[in-house]
């Protein structure tokens, strides 16, 4: 469906529409540090620090992916963590479990 980019030509949002079902998925990309409570508005890191994938129009349930880096001459990805999130009343939220990759 389309992508939105910032002034540095980095993707900030991507929309995908499943032609078979007509449903759309949105992925939001963040480049800043987490300043608390999942707000990625801190200092720009120049790399993706967090993504949130959710159904279009639904922002309280989705999959959060957090990326951590080790800085040498450039950013080297060191940890990728995924966490499903949803309201307590959402039937699928109880089945979601977090997962991670620790890159050494």
C-alpha positions, 0 to 999 in steps of 0.5 A: 500500500505504501511507505512513509519516509522521514527527512533523512529518507528513512522509513517511518511507517509501512502499510501492507494490504492483503489482497485476499482478505482486504485487511491492512497491516501497519509497521511503525519504525522508531530510531530514537532511544526509549525514554520510558514506557515504550516512548522512542523519542530520545536521542536519534540512534541512526538505526532502527531501535523499535518497530510496532506491527499492528492491524490498521486502525488498532494501536493497542494490540500488536507485536513490538520488536526492540533492537539493541546494538553494540557500537564499534566503528558502526552499529553492530546488532546485538539483540533482537527482542519481540514482545506481543502486546494487547489488552487484557481482554483480548483473547489472543494476548494470553497466548503470546510470548516474548522471544529474542535473539542474542547475537554474539 
